[in-house]
Amino acid sequence: MKATLSISDHNYTVDFSQPIDISIPLSNTEKNPIAWYLDTPIIEPVRMGDWIGKVSEGQSSTNFNNIAFNPHGHGTHTECLGHITRNFYSINDTLKTFVFLAQVVTIQPEKISNGDAVITLGQIRQLWQEKGQQAIVIRTLPNEEVKKHSKYSHTNPPYLAAEAATFLREQGIKHLLIDLPSVDKEKDEGKLLAHKAFWKVDDVDQVNADAQFDATITEMIYVPTTVKDDFYILNIQIASFVNDASPSKPILYQIF
């Protein structure tokens, strides 16, 4: 089912019958990835007295579950600058378009003197190809499938250097996707340097007028090894949460 899309005055042919899902499903099992010191998500039927909202229990004609989870810590999510500001901004209001040209890059984070592993400006510069892309998808090495089930709390995962985030913003990137729990260091005393650099937020109490209000960061994706570094059409799908972040389902489509 091939179709031609027009993005920023360029036409791209994609096959919508061949989506590449780079999201991680959310489940209430130990296989669910977890970050930020949380427990497993909860998905369970509503209970009202003796009534249970589960067809297999024989009392309900429908499955009727409550779900309790945190979008930042329980799987693939897309966030806006409201994630770090005192004033409230909703991802549902800030993400207004959903289809973009994206570059997929693969990077082995560099070990630095304090033992951290960092995606550096030099690495981003080396892989950057200018084609008017508005999105970048960063896949880190090693790229084992354990990423889909990792328990990240207290593990000091790799992160993105603030200088690299600034570079991407200055190149016109509006949507930054990464297969880590955060673009920032796990324990950084609340500095959030990469978040602030990408959104151009100088003061979380009084957001500057030239901040990237329409930009998003998507974390905890998984890009299969079979997906080559190249340019793709990206579709970011979110739920309509009035919140700084939403669980999301980013989809790549190969360009023909």
C-alpha positions as CSV (number, residue, x, y, z in Angstrom):
1,M,0.0,0.0,0.0
2,K,2.4,2.6,-1.2
3,A,1.6,6.3,-1.0
4,T,3.3,9.6,-1.6
5,L,3.7,12.1,1.3
6,S,4.6,15.7,1.0
7,I,6.7,17.1,3.8
8,S,8.4,20.5,3.7
9,D,7.9,20.7,-0.1
10,H,9.5,17.3,-0.6
11,N,7.7,14.2,-1.8
12,Y,8.4,10.8,-0.2
13,T,7.0,7.4,-1.2
14,V,6.3,5.0,1.7
15,D,4.5,1.7,2.1
16,F,2.0,2.0,4.9
17,S,1.6,-1.8,5.0
18,Q,5.2,-2.1,6.3
19,P,5.4,-0.1,9.6
20,I,8.4,-0.4,11.9
21,D,7.2,0.0,15.4
22,I,10.0,1.3,17.7
23,S,7.9,1.5,20.8
24,I,8.0,-0.9,23.8
25,P,4.7,-2.4,24.9
26,L,3.5,-1.6,28.4
27,S,2.5,-4.7,30.5
28,N,1.9,-5.6,34.1
29,T,4.7,-8.2,34.1
30,E,8.3,-8.4,35.1
31,K,9.2,-8.1,31.4
32,N,8.1,-4.4,31.5
33,P,11.1,-2.0,31.5
34,I,11.3,0.2,34.6
35,A,13.1,3.4,35.4
36,W,13.1,6.0,38.1
37,Y,12.7,3.6,41.1
38,L,9.1,2.6,40.3
39,D,7.3,-0.7,40.6
40,T,5.7,-2.7,37.9
41,P,2.7,-1.1,36.2
42,I,-0.7,-2.3,37.4
43,I,-3.4,-3.5,35.0
44,E,-6.3,-5.1,36.9
45,P,-10.1,-5.5,36.6
46,V,-12.4,-3.2,38.3
47,R,-13.9,-4.7,41.5
48,M,-17.2,-3.5,42.9
49,G,-18.3,-5.7,45.8
50,D,-18.5,-9.2,44.5
51,W,-18.5,-8.0,40.9
52,I,-15.2,-8.4,38.9
53,G,-14.8,-6.7,35.5
54,K,-13.3,-9.8,33.8
55,V,-15.1,-12.0,31.4
56,S,-13.2,-15.1,32.4
57,E,-14.4,-14.7,36.0
58,G,-18.0,-15.3,34.7
59,Q,-19.5,-12.1,36.2
60,S,-19.0,-9.6,33.5
61,S,-19.8,-9.4,29.8
62,T,-16.7,-7.2,29.2
63,N,-13.1,-6.9,30.3
64,F,-13.0,-3.6,32.3
65,N,-9.5,-2.8,33.6
66,N,-8.0,0.0,35.5
67,I,-4.4,0.9,34.6
68,A,-1.9,2.6,36.8
69,F,1.5,3.5,35.3
70,N,4.0,6.4,34.9
71,P,4.7,7.4,31.3
72,H,8.3,8.5,32.2
73,G,9.3,5.3,34.0
74,H,7.3,2.5,32.4
75,G,8.0,2.5,28.7
76,T,8.1,4.5,25.5
77,H,6.8,8.0,26.1
78,T,6.9,11.4,24.4
79,E,7.3,14.6,26.5
80,C,7.2,18.3,26.0
81,L,9.0,21.1,27.7
82,G,6.3,21.0,30.4
83,H,8.3,18.1,31.8
84,I,10.8,20.6,33.3
85,T,9.0,23.9,33.8
86,R,7.1,25.4,36.7
87,N,4.2,26.4,34.5
88,F,2.1,23.6,33.1
89,Y,2.4,22.7,29.4
90,S,0.6,19.6,27.9
91,I,2.0,17.3,25.3
92,N,-1.5,17.2,23.9
93,D,-1.3,20.9,23.1
94,T,2.3,21.2,22.1
95,L,2.5,18.3,19.6
96,K,0.3,19.4,16.7
97,T,1.8,17.6,13.7
98,F,2.7,13.9,13.7
99,V,4.6,13.0,10.6
100,F,8.3,14.0,10.0
101,L,11.4,13.1,8.0
102,A,13.8,11.4,10.5
103,Q,17.4,10.3,10.5
104,V,18.2,7.0,12.3
105,V,21.7,6.9,13.7
106,T,23.6,4.3,15.7
107,I,26.1,5.3,18.4
108,Q,28.3,3.6,20.9
109,P,28.4,6.0,23.9
110,E,31.9,7.1,24.9
111,K,33.3,6.3,28.3
112,I,34.5,9.5,30.1
113,S,36.8,10.0,33.0
114,N,34.1,9.7,35.7
115,G,32.9,6.4,34.4
116,D,29.8,7.7,32.7
117,A,29.0,6.8,29.1
118,V,28.0,9.8,26.9
119,I,26.7,10.4,23.4
120,T,29.0,13.3,22.5
121,L,28.8,16.2,20.1
122,G,31.6,14.8,18.1
123,Q,29.7,11.6,17.5
124,I,26.5,13.4,16.5
125,R,28.5,15.7,14.1
126,Q,30.2,12.7,12.5
127,L,26.8,11.0,11.7
128,W,24.8,14.1,10.9
129,Q,23.6,14.4,7.3
130,E,21.7,17.5,6.4
131,K,18.4,16.7,4.5
132,G,16.0,19.0,6.2
133,Q,15.0,16.4,8.8
134,Q,13.0,17.5,11.8
135,A,13.6,14.3,13.8
136,I,16.5,12.2,14.8
137,V,16.3,8.6,16.2
138,I,19.3,7.6,18.3
139,R,20.0,3.9,18.7
140,T,22.8,3.1,21.2
141,L,25.2,0.1,21.2
142,P,25.0,-2.6,22.4
143,N,21.5,-3.0,21.0
144,E,20.4,-6.2,22.7
145,E,16.7,-7.0,23.1
146,V,17.2,-6.8,26.9
147,K,16.6,-3.1,26.4
148,K,12.9,-3.9,26.1
149,H,12.9,-5.4,29.7
150,S,15.7,-3.5,31.4
151,K,15.5,-2.3,35.1
152,Y,17.3,1.0,34.8
153,S,17.0,2.3,38.4
154,H,20.4,3.0,40.0
155,T,22.3,1.8,36.9
156,N,23.7,5.1,35.6
157,P,22.6,4.5,31.9
158,P,24.3,6.5,29.1
159,Y,23.0,9.9,28.3
160,L,23.3,12.7,25.8
161,A,25.8,15.6,26.2
162,A,24.2,19.0,26.5
163,E,26.4,20.3,23.6
164,A,25.0,17.5,21.4
165,A,21.4,18.5,22.3
166,T,22.2,22.1,21.5
167,F,23.6,21.1,18.1
168,L,20.5,19.1,17.2
169,R,18.3,22.0,18.1
170,E,20.3,24.4,16.1
171,Q,20.1,22.1,13.1
172,G,16.3,22.3,13.2
173,I,15.6,19.0,15.0
174,K,12.2,19.3,16.7
175,H,11.7,15.7,17.7
176,L,14.5,13.8,19.5
177,L,14.0,10.0,20.1
178,I,16.4,7.8,22.1
179,D,16.5,4.3,23.4
180,L,17.5,5.3,26.9
181,P,15.4,6.2,29.9
182,S,16.5,9.8,29.7
183,V,18.6,12.1,27.6
184,D,20.1,13.2,30.9
185,K,22.3,11.5,33.5
186,E,20.2,9.5,36.0
187,K,21.5,11.3,39.1
188,D,22.5,14.8,38.0
189,E,21.3,16.9,41.0
190,G,18.3,18.0,38.9
191,K,20.4,19.9,36.3
192,L,18.7,18.3,33.3
193,L,21.3,19.9,31.0
194,A,20.3,18.1,27.8
195,H,16.6,18.6,28.3
196,K,17.1,22.3,28.9
197,A,19.6,22.6,25.9
198,F,17.2,20.9,23.5
199,W,14.1,22.9,24.5
200,K,16.2,26.0,25.0
201,V,14.8,26.5,28.5
202,D,17.1,28.9,30.3
203,D,14.9,29.4,33.4
204,V,12.3,26.8,34.4
205,D,10.4,29.4,36.4
206,Q,10.1,31.9,33.6
207,V,10.3,30.2,30.2
208,N,12.0,32.3,27.6
209,A,9.9,33.3,24.5
210,D,12.3,31.5,22.1
211,A,12.1,28.2,23.9
212,Q,11.1,25.2,21.7
213,F,7.5,24.9,22.7
214,D,6.7,22.7,19.7
215,A,9.6,20.2,20.3
216,T,9.4,16.8,21.9
217,I,11.7,14.2,23.4
218,T,10.8,10.5,23.1
219,E,12.6,8.1,25.4
220,M,12.7,4.4,26.0
221,I,12.3,3.3,22.4
222,Y,13.7,0.2,20.8
223,V,15.1,0.2,17.3
224,P,15.6,-3.4,16.0
225,T,19.1,-4.2,14.7
226,T,17.5,-5.0,11.3
227,V,16.7,-1.3,10.8
228,K,19.6,0.3,8.9
229,D,20.9,3.8,9.6
230,D,19.1,5.9,7.0
231,F,16.3,8.4,6.5
232,Y,12.7,7.3,7.3
233,I,9.3,8.8,7.6
234,L,8.4,9.0,11.3
235,N,4.9,9.0,12.7
236,I,4.7,9.9,16.4
237,Q,1.4,8.6,17.9
238,I,0.4,9.7,21.4
239,A,-2.6,9.3,23.6
240,S,-4.5,12.5,24.3
241,F,-3.3,13.0,27.8
242,V,-3.4,16.5,29.3
243,N,0.0,15.9,30.9
244,D,3.6,16.8,30.2
245,A,4.1,13.4,28.7
246,S,2.1,10.6,27.1
247,P,2.8,6.9,26.4
248,S,3.6,6.9,22.7
249,K,4.0,4.7,19.6
250,P,6.6,6.0,17.2
251,I,6.5,4.3,13.8
252,L,9.1,4.4,11.1
253,Y,8.4,3.9,7.4
254,Q,11.1,3.1,4.9
255,I,11.4,5.6,2.0
256,F,11.3,4.1,-1.5
